[in-house]
């Protein structure tokens, strides 16, 4: 019988083939990422009804969304440290418990600070606890040289969560109201906690012996610490790429559903169209990862930035020429590239800084993504309120996309 935690040899080659257990771990990480990111991004659907319920400005409501990703980013190194010390069981359980409580509190919120605390800070921390940082480290123990592909699958969970939860959120809001919708989110998250605790965590946390012992026999632990990593130029190159790219993407995504409604699309059409980005995101993730193996890292990443730029231009045109053709073009281009660079950046970081403190180091690098997400969505709301249009917002996003790709042009370690 095939033992748990084993990585089997692929026929006729030296690359290890993931065992059923490894694929099960990937499925678990995918599910948690899908739920966490889907719940977080669902706020783009709640933005308009909450704003109308309390007569708040766009920037005030978007500040809740900004705090979600800001808190998640700032918590990343602490999540990595918690994972390094206590393992995945405690990390994931705390995340689900915090998400459940946050949405139950949000369903009764009456003031802006209550939303900022619950669906902002607490949801952001909960997403971080069940999200990319712990799952990346865990998958690294199971997939070894196949980690970029595993990471592409993990990152695609963001799109699947968006595809499922955005239309579902709009349907719930239309039928039972946004407060009851939030209450159901909390109940579902709470119900997931019990089966999560019953999983065989000792086996899951151990990882594959093949990955640990055989996939890189020449590996030498250089004793990376957070302090030494922060003195390395690649650390800051990865940080800045995360930071500027997140500013660009979240300045746009926070207001996409509201923007499409303002452009003349029905609310359910807008939520469903943007939710469909989850379908194309899966192909974008896998496509860019496959392209990386064919033409190299730098050309693959630069191509993804180019497609993102095309997507923003198509979105800008939609306010003047609202049509399903332009809408489809935007969803396919922009939606397919959201996070498409993430698996490659993550694999690069885990490979360069691997060792006993990789969780803390990678988590600290991920602060760039959280800061950029929070700043981008908040700045996007302010720009809309100041200009009463979306033109300046799209220019702001395009500038930051260009800043995000610069490290791949000048830093040698990011070209490989």
C-alpha positions in Angstrom: 0.0 0.0 0.0 1.2 3.5 -0.8 2.2 5.2 2.4 0.8 8.6 3.5 2.9 11.6 2.8 4.9 9.9 0.0 5.9 11.5 -3.3 6.0 8.8 -6.0 8.3 8.7 -9.0 6.7 9.6 -12.3 7.2 6.9 -14.9 10.3 7.4 -17.0 11.5 10.4 -15.2 13.1 11.8 -12.1 10.5 14.3 -11.1 8.4 13.2 -8.2 4.6 12.7 -8.8 2.4 14.0 -6.0 0.7 11.3 -3.9 -3.0 11.2 -3.1 -2.2 12.8 0.3 -0.4 15.7 -1.3 -3.3 16.3 -3.7 -5.6 16.2 -0.7 -3.5 18.8 1.1 -3.7 21.0 -2.1 -7.5 20.6 -2.1 -7.7 21.6 1.5 -5.6 24.7 0.9 -7.6 25.5 -2.2 -10.9 25.3 -0.2 -9.7 27.6 2.6 -8.2 30.1 0.1 -11.4 30.1 -1.9 -13.6 30.7 1.1 -11.3 33.4 2.6 -10.7 35.4 -0.5 -14.3 34.9 -1.7 -15.7 36.3 1.6 -13.2 39.2 1.5 -14.0 40.2 -2.1 -17.7 39.8 -1.6 -17.6 43.3 0.0 -17.5 44.7 -3.5 -21.1 43.6 -3.8 -22.1 44.8 -0.3 -20.4 48.2 -0.9 -23.4 49.9 -2.7 -26.3 48.6 -0.5 -24.3 49.5 2.7 -23.4 52.9 1.4 -27.1 53.6 0.5 -28.3 52.3 3.8 -26.2 54.8 5.8 -25.7 57.5 3.2 -21.9 57.2 3.5 -19.4 58.5 0.9 -17.7 56.0 -1.4 -14.3 56.6 0.4 -15.9 55.9 3.8 -17.3 52.6 2.7 -14.2 51.6 0.7 -12.1 52.2 3.9 -13.7 49.0 5.2 -12.4 47.0 2.2 -9.0 48.8 2.5 -8.7 47.7 6.2 -9.4 44.1 5.2 -6.4 43.8 3.0 -4.2 46.2 5.1 -4.8 44.1 8.2 -4.2 40.9 6.3 -0.9 42.1 4.9 0.4 43.5 8.2 -0.5 40.2 9.9 1.3 38.1 7.4 4.7 37.9 9.2 2.9 37.0 12.5 0.9 34.4 10.7 4.1 32.9 9.3 5.7 32.9 12.7 2.6 31.3 14.2 2.7 28.6 11.5 6.4 28.0 12.0 5.9 27.5 15.8 2.4 26.0 16.1 1.6 24.4 12.7 -1.4 24.6 10.4 -4.1 23.2 12.7 -4.1 26.1 15.2 -3.5 28.7 12.4 -6.4 27.6 10.2 -8.8 27.1 13.2 -8.2 30.6 14.5 -8.8 32.0 11.1 -12.2 30.3 10.6 -13.3 31.2 14.2 -12.4 34.9 13.6 -14.2 35.0 10.2 -17.3 33.5 11.7 -17.4 36.0 14.6 -16.6 38.9 12.3 -19.5 38.4 10.0 -22.0 37.7 12.8 -21.0 41.0 14.4 -21.2 42.8 11.0 -24.8 41.6 10.5 -25.7 43.8 13.5 -23.3 46.7 12.9 -24.8 50.3 13.0 -21.8 52.6 12.7 -18.8 52.9 10.3 -16.2 51.9 13.0 -18.1 48.7 13.7 -17.8 47.7 10.0 -14.2 48.7 10.0 -13.5 46.5 13.0 -15.5 43.5 11.9 -15.5 43.2 8.1 -12.4 45.3 8.0 -9.7 44.4 10.5 -11.0 41.1 11.8 -12.0 39.7 8.4 -8.5 40.7 7.1 -6.8 38.9 9.9 -9.0 35.8 9.5 -8.3 35.7 5.8 -4.6 35.9 6.5 -4.8 33.0 8.9 -6.3 30.7 6.4 -4.8 32.2 3.3 -1.7 32.4 1.2 1.1 32.5 3.7 0.4 29.3 5.7 -0.8 27.4 2.6 2.3 28.4 0.6 4.6 27.0 3.4 2.5 23.9 3.7 2.4 23.2 0.0 6.2 23.7 -0.1 6.5 20.6 2.2 4.5 18.5 -0.3 5.3 19.6 -3.8 9.0 20.5 -4.0 10.0 21.3 -7.6 6.3 21.2 -8.5 5.5 24.1 -6.2 4.9 26.8 -8.9 2.1 24.6 -10.4 0.7 23.9 -7.0 0.8 27.7 -6.2 -1.0 28.4 -9.5 -3.8 26.1 -8.4 -3.9 27.7 -4.9 -4.0 31.3 -6.3 -6.8 30.3 -8.7 -8.9 29.7 -5.6 -9.2 33.4 -5.4 -11.0 33.5 -8.7 -13.2 30.5 -7.9 -14.2 32.2 -4.7 -15.1 35.3 -6.5 -17.0 33.5 -9.2 -19.2 31.7 -6.6 -19.6 34.1 -3.8 -20.1 37.4 -5.7 -23.3 36.3 -7.5 -24.4 34.4 -4.4 -23.9 37.5 -2.3 -26.0 39.6 -4.7 -28.8 36.9 -4.7 -28.8 36.8 -0.9 -28.9 40.6 -0.7 -31.8 40.8 -3.2 -33.8 38.2 -1.3 -33.0 38.6 2.4 -31.0 41.8 2.7 -27.3 42.4 3.4 -27.6 41.9 7.1 -29.0 38.4 6.9 -26.5 37.6 4.1 -23.7 38.5 6.5 -25.3 36.4 9.2 -25.3 33.3 6.9 -21.6 33.9 6.1 -20.8 33.7 9.8 -22.9 30.6 10.3 -21.2 28.8 7.4 -17.7 29.7 8.5 -18.5 28.5 12.1 -19.9 25.1 10.8 -16.7 24.5 8.9 -14.6 24.6 12.1 -15.6 21.2 13.5 -14.6 19.1 10.4 -11.4 21.1 10.1 -10.3 20.1 13.6 -10.9 16.4 12.9 -8.4 16.2 10.0 -5.2 14.2 10.4 -3.0 17.2 11.1 0.1 15.3 12.1 0.3 13.7 8.7 -0.6 17.0 6.9 1.9 19.1 8.8 4.8 16.6 8.3 4.9 16.9 4.5 6.4 14.5 2.0 9.6 12.6 3.0 10.6 12.6 -0.7 10.4 16.4 -0.8 12.2 16.8 2.4 15.1 14.4 1.7 15.4 13.7 -2.1 14.2 16.5 -4.3 17.2 18.8 -3.5 20.1 16.9 -2.1 22.4 19.8 -2.6 20.3 22.2 -0.5 22.2 24.0 2.2 20.4 25.9 4.9 22.1 29.3 4.9 20.5 30.3 8.2 18.3 33.1 6.8 16.8 35.3 9.5 14.4 38.1 8.9 17.2 40.6 9.6 19.6 39.1 7.1 16.8 38.7 4.5 15.9 42.4 4.8 19.5 43.3 4.0 19.2 41.4 0.7 18.1 43.4 -2.4 15.8 40.6 -3.6 13.7 40.9 -0.5 12.8 44.5 -1.3 12.4 43.8 -5.0 9.7 41.2 -4.1 8.2 43.5 -1.6 7.9 46.4 -4.0 6.4 44.1 -6.8 3.7 42.9 -4.4 3.1 46.5 -3.2 2.7 48.4 -6.5 0.9 45.6 -8.2 -1.6 45.3 -5.4 -2.2 49.1 -5.4 -3.1 48.9 -9.1 -5.3 45.9 -8.9 -7.2 46.8 -5.8 -7.7 50.4 -6.8 -9.8 48.9 -9.6 -11.4 45.8 -8.1 -12.8 47.5 -5.0 -15.2 49.5 -7.2 -15.7 47.2 -10.3 -19.3 46.1 -9.4 -20.3 49.7 -8.5 -18.6 51.0 -11.7 -20.5 48.5 -13.9 -23.8 49.5 -12.3 -23.0 53.1 -12.9 -22.1 52.2 -16.5 -25.7 50.9 -17.0 -25.5 47.2 -16.1 -28.1 45.6 -13.7 -26.7 44.8 -10.3 -26.9 41.0 -10.7 -25.4 41.3 -14.2 -22.5 43.3 -12.8 -21.9 40.9 -9.9 -22.1 37.9 -12.2 -19.9 39.3 -14.9 -17.2 40.2 -12.4 -17.7 36.9 -10.6 -17.0 35.1 -13.9 -13.5 36.4 -13.7 -13.0 33.4 -11.4 -13.3 31.1 -14.4 -10.7 32.9 -16.6 -8.4 33.4 -13.6 -7.8 29.6 -13.3 -6.6 29.5 -16.9 -4.6 32.7 -16.4 -2.8 31.3 -13.4 -2.0 28.0 -15.0 -1.1 29.6 -18.3 1.4 32.0 -16.9 3.0 29.3 -14.8 3.3 27.0 -17.8 4.7 29.9 -19.9 7.3 30.4 -17.2 8.6 27.0 -17.9 8.7 27.6 -21.6 10.1 31.2 -22.1 11.3 32.1 -18.7 10.2 34.1 -15.7 10.8 37.7 -16.9 9.0 37.4 -20.3 6.1 35.5 -18.7 5.6 38.1 -16.0 6.0 41.1 -18.4 3.4 39.4 -20.7 1.0 39.2 -17.7 1.4 42.9 -16.9 0.8 43.8 -20.6 -2.5 41.9 -20.5 -3.6 43.6 -17.3 -2.9 47.0 -18.9 -5.2 46.0 -21.8 -7.9 45.0 -19.4 -7.9 48.3 -17.6 -8.1 50.2 -20.9 -11.1 48.1 -21.9 -12.7 48.8 -18.5 -12.2 52.5 -19.0 -13.9 52.3 -22.4 -17.0 50.6 -20.9 -18.2 53.9 -19.4 -18.4 55.4 -22.8 -19.4 52.4 -24.9 -21.2 49.9 -22.6 -21.5 46.7 -24.4 -21.2 43.0 -23.6 -18.3 42.7 -26.1 -16.2 45.2 -24.1 -17.3 43.7 -20.8 -16.3 40.2 -21.9 -12.9 41.5 -23.2 -12.3 43.2 -19.8 -13.2 40.1 -17.8 -11.0 37.8 -19.9 -8.0 40.1 -19.9 -8.0 41.8 -16.5 -9.7 38.9 -14.7 -7.3 36.2 -16.0 -4.2 38.1 -14.8 -5.3 39.0 -11.3 -2.7 37.4 -9.1 -1.2 35.5 -12.1 2.2 36.7 -11.0 1.7 35.6 -7.4 2.7 31.9 -7.8 6.0 32.8 -9.5 6.8 35.5 -6.9 5.9 33.2 -4.1 8.0 30.3 -5.5 10.9 32.7 -6.0 10.7 33.9 -2.4 10.4 30.4 -0.9 13.3 29.2 -2.9 15.7 32.0 -2.1 14.9 32.3 1.6 14.0 28.7 2.5 15.0 27.4 5.8 13.6 27.3 9.3 12.3 30.9 9.2 10.9 31.0 5.7 7.4 31.5 7.1 8.3 34.7 8.9 10.4 36.0 6.0 7.8 35.3 3.3 5.1 36.7 5.6 7.0 39.9 6.0 7.4 40.2 2.2 3.7 39.7 1.9 3.2 42.9 3.9 3.8 44.6 0.6 0.7 43.0 -0.9 -1.4 44.0 2.1 -0.2 47.5 2.3 -0.7 47.9 -1.5 -4.2 46.4 -1.4 -5.3 48.7 1.5 -3.7 51.8 0.0 -5.0 51.0 -3.5 -8.6 50.5 -2.6 -8.7 53.5 -0.2 -7.0 55.8 -2.7 -9.3 54.6 -5.4 -12.3 55.6 -3.3 -10.8 59.0 -2.6 -10.0 59.6 -6.2 -13.6 58.8 -7.2 -15.0 61.2 -4.5 -12.6 64.0 -5.5 -13.1 63.8 -9.2 -16.6 62.3 -9.4 -15.4 60.1 -12.3 -13.2 57.0 -12.9 -10.7 58.4 -15.4 -8.1 59.5 -12.9 -8.6 56.2 -11.0 -7.6 54.2 -14.1 -4.6 56.4 -14.8 -3.5 55.8 -11.1 -3.9 52.0 -11.6 -1.9 52.0 -14.9 1.0 54.0 -13.3 1.3 51.5 -10.4 1.2 48.5 -12.8 4.3 49.9 -14.5 6.0 50.5 -11.2 5.2 46.9 -10.3 6.9 45.4 -13.3 10.1 47.4 -13.0 11.8 44.9 -10.5 11.5 42.2 -13.1 13.5 44.4 -15.5 16.4 45.3 -13.2 16.8 42.5 -10.6 18.6 39.4 -11.9 17.1 37.0 -9.3 13.6 37.7 -10.6 14.4 36.8 -14.2 15.1 33.2 -13.5 
